[in-house]
């Protein structure tokens, strides 16, 4: 298993080469539709996707709906979450003409790839995946068969369209590593068919949740991109700060104040220390007003565009249907090749 540092170096090199030769790359990126997209997604993945789109790289975005039930029983508001994510992609400037947006439940041939892929990994390898282990622990539940095997499913997400670049955060590195292993073993066993995709570690700034923990809808500490300005203000007003009047950046001891500073810094394109200095002794009330304005200004246009797209009744469904069509074409072609080399075309 490669170390994080070498993954970072490789990723930096890759990033440079992608801009030089965009036509050599195909990108697959994705997320689980478990809630509304928030500022963490914006700075963590959407900005990178826009960069790749601008560079002219062909991109697929998967909304991994089956992955929702890896660590919970209910699909929740999956339909709403999928629609909401598409609205955010559009509002952010992702172009569905060049970016294929789809859900994996709508692509049967993609899911079928999971069967031969499962034969290529051992139970021990599945159990060794640190991200799966962490997710099992934080779910507080027994390991489900899907939780244990979803990294193989994710390999199918990536390989069905023969993507060779996968933008991910650190958490997902083990899954890309498993995808490479599966591609290599498949090719060794049946003949060269799949690329061994590289992880593109996004150089995303850390976006803390408003309480200093990881930003997550389930913690109630996330600023959703689609929130109204008033909802944003309410959420920020409720952040727990401390009684110290002077605002300073100290994530360990002052998680609330520091998360507010980080949020403002990101939205204003400045450093935390600068913002802290500006607020100085005016206290956390003033800081909260500054953060609220910074976030609402930063998201104003996004939200206005989002509302325009949301007002077009059939738009999102059309985009998803078209994306599924394209993804199905790709997946069926790949599955036919898989069956060809496996000798299962009768
Ligand atoms: N596991 C990813 C996450 O935690 C979501 C995902 C599903 C994904 N399939 C993918 C990411 C394929 C990259 C490539 O958000």
Boltz pocket constraint, residues with backbone or C-beta under 6 A from the ligand:
constraints:
  - pocket:
      binder: B
      contacts: [[A, 28], [A, 29], [A, 30], [A, 31], [A, 32], [A, 62], [A, 64], [A, 67], [A, 154], [A, 157], [A, 158], [A, 166], [A, 167], [A, 168], [A, 172]]
      max_distance: 6.0
